[in-house]
Amino acid sequence: MENQIYNSSVIVENYKIYYSFKRKTPQKHLNVWGKYYQWVHQQKQIQKFLEAYFLADGKPKVGDEICFDTQPSKITITKIDENYIRSKAEQELYKVEEEFKRIKNKIKKL
């Protein structure tokens, strides 16, 4: 399981960015569910980082390598789909995420 390269993607504004990275080695003391949750956490952490990174620094280029201090290797941009249109399910999920962000910010202000 070590040194496996994984491919994933993230949607930022109107483009979809595909990237690859090496998975963190799962901790030996974790059971199957613990390893699963560690994997999910790593995925979410990378996607949130990339969304913020691309919004701040602009659109990346294919081949760019991005260092993220909590990852064991660099994140490499492999493909970019410009003018990406979200599917119906992706659009619904995006609306829910935006609503959660809005509520979270509203609570912080209280």
Secondary structure, DSSP 8 states (H G I E B T S, - for coil): -TT-EEEEEEEETTEEEEEEEE-----TT--HHHHHHHHHHHHHHHHHHHHHHHHHH----TT-EE--TTSSS-EEEEEEEET----HHHHHHHHHHHHHHHHHHHHHH-
